[in-house]
Each structure stands twice: as C-alpha cells, then as structure tokens.
Amino acid sequence: MDTIFNISVNTNAGADFYLQLGDFLDSFCRTPDGEKIKMLADMPDDMSKSEYLPFLASTTHKLADDYGLQPPEWVFDERCYLPGARPHFACNASGNLRLWFMYKSPPEFKHRNLFVDENVLARV
C-alpha cells in the first residue's frame, strides 16, 4: 500500500518527490474510503528540502478534510511547518503569480506558509 510515509522514504533514497507524490495521489483515489486513513497515518521522515515535510503535512491535512477524515495528529507537529518567516511559493513564483497563489492556495497549505495553486492535488 502506498503511504505518505513511503513518499519520504523513497525520496530520501533518491526518488523524485513529485513523481512519488503523484503515484501516491493516484493510489489514494483508487483506494476504498475505509482504507484511506491508513495511507495517511504515519508521519514521514525528515527530508532534505525544507518544504517537503510541510508539503506532505499539508497534503495529508487537505486529503483528510476533503474525505471527511480526522487528520492524523502528526500534521500539527512543529516540524510540519515551514521554518522561518519566509513563505514558499510553487514554481518560484513572482509578481502577480504570487498574489494568485496567496489568494487561491488551500487553507491547509497557507497554514504552513506554502502557497500553491488551488488544484495542487488534482489528478487528470
């Protein structure tokens, strides 16, 4: 079973973070609702890039909210928030794109000082 925890393990072993995330999201969508919480339960390992763990916490928090699940307690751990006062913008956004991300970013991401597009977790 794909899990949020496995994304961190595989990324730390050299796999591409965003490919791992996409594979996880595909698997999550196919998993029966009663099993989804198991995929989110375990806190990921610390990761090389400072925004990865907060991104996975935001992802987990949003998926839990979207599916009416109780978010796991680990998403509120202090390590799951972007360190420092400097926000992280997807795509190294600047100018008006930053404003767009600030406006459209889901609250679970904004809460951790991550600014992304509203469909960041959408799969085609």
C-alpha positions as CSV (number, residue, x, y, z in Angstrom):
1,M,0.0,0.0,0.0
2,D,1.3,3.5,-0.9
3,T,1.5,5.8,2.1
4,I,2.6,9.3,2.9
5,F,5.4,7.8,4.9
6,N,6.7,5.9,1.9
7,I,7.0,9.1,-0.1
8,S,9.6,10.3,2.4
9,V,11.5,7.0,2.4
10,N,11.6,6.8,-1.4
11,T,12.5,10.5,-1.8
12,N,15.3,10.2,0.8
13,A,16.6,7.2,-1.2
14,G,16.8,9.3,-4.3
15,A,13.4,9.1,-6.0
16,D,11.8,12.2,-7.4
17,F,9.5,13.7,-4.8
18,Y,6.8,14.9,-7.2
19,L,6.6,11.6,-9.0
20,Q,6.3,9.8,-5.7
21,L,3.5,12.3,-4.7
22,G,1.7,11.8,-8.0
23,D,1.8,8.0,-7.7
24,F,0.5,8.3,-4.1
25,L,-2.4,10.5,-5.1
26,D,-3.4,8.1,-7.9
27,S,-3.3,5.2,-5.4
28,F,-5.2,7.2,-2.8
29,C,-8.0,8.0,-5.3
30,R,-8.4,4.2,-6.1
31,T,-8.3,3.1,-2.5
32,P,-11.7,2.3,-0.8
33,D,-12.7,5.1,1.6
34,G,-12.4,2.8,4.6
35,E,-8.7,2.3,3.9
36,K,-7.7,5.9,3.1
37,I,-6.9,6.8,6.7
38,K,-4.2,4.1,6.9
39,M,-2.4,5.7,3.9
40,L,-2.1,9.0,5.9
41,A,-1.5,7.6,9.4
42,D,2.3,7.6,9.7
43,M,4.4,10.7,9.9
44,P,7.0,11.0,7.1
45,D,10.7,11.0,7.9
46,D,12.5,14.3,7.8
47,M,13.5,15.2,4.3
48,S,16.3,17.0,2.5
49,K,14.4,20.0,1.3
50,S,12.8,22.1,4.0
51,E,9.4,22.4,2.2
52,Y,8.9,18.6,1.6
53,L,7.7,17.7,5.1
54,P,5.3,20.7,5.4
55,F,4.1,19.9,1.9
56,L,3.3,16.3,2.9
57,A,1.6,17.5,6.1
58,S,-0.5,20.0,4.0
59,T,-1.4,17.2,1.5
60,T,-2.4,14.9,4.3
61,H,-4.4,17.6,6.1
62,K,-6.2,18.5,2.8
63,L,-7.0,14.9,1.8
64,A,-8.3,14.2,5.3
65,D,-10.5,17.3,5.1
66,D,-11.7,16.5,1.6
67,Y,-12.7,12.9,2.5
68,G,-14.2,13.8,5.9
69,L,-11.4,12.0,7.9
70,Q,-9.8,13.1,11.1
71,P,-6.3,14.5,10.2
72,P,-3.6,12.5,12.0
73,E,-2.1,14.3,14.9
74,W,1.4,14.4,13.3
75,V,0.3,17.0,10.8
76,F,0.3,19.6,13.6
77,D,3.8,18.7,14.7
78,E,6.1,21.8,14.7
79,R,8.4,20.1,12.1
80,C,5.5,20.1,9.7
81,Y,5.5,23.9,9.4
82,L,7.9,25.7,7.1
83,P,10.7,27.1,9.3
84,G,11.2,30.8,9.5
85,A,9.0,33.6,8.4
86,R,9.8,33.3,4.7
87,P,6.9,31.7,2.6
88,H,7.5,29.2,-0.1
89,F,5.8,29.7,-3.5
90,A,5.3,27.0,-6.0
91,C,7.2,27.3,-9.3
92,N,9.4,30.0,-7.7
93,A,6.5,32.3,-8.4
94,S,7.0,36.1,-8.5
95,G,4.8,39.1,-9.2
96,N,1.2,38.6,-9.9
97,L,1.5,34.8,-9.8
98,R,2.5,35.1,-6.1
99,L,-0.7,37.1,-5.5
100,W,-2.7,34.4,-7.3
101,F,-1.2,31.7,-5.2
102,M,-1.8,33.7,-2.0
103,Y,-5.4,34.0,-2.9
104,K,-6.1,30.5,-4.3
105,S,-3.9,28.3,-2.1
106,P,-5.9,25.8,0.0
107,P,-6.0,26.8,3.7
108,E,-4.2,23.6,4.7
109,F,-1.2,24.9,2.7
110,K,-1.5,28.5,3.7
111,H,-1.5,27.5,7.3
112,R,2.0,26.1,6.8
113,N,3.3,29.1,4.8
114,L,3.1,27.2,1.5
115,F,1.5,28.9,-1.5
116,V,0.3,26.8,-4.4
117,D,-2.5,26.6,-6.9
118,E,-5.9,25.5,-5.7
119,N,-5.7,22.3,-7.8
120,V,-2.3,21.3,-6.4
121,L,-3.6,17.8,-5.6
122,A,-5.8,17.3,-8.7
123,R,-5.2,14.3,-10.9
124,V,-6.1,14.0,-14.5
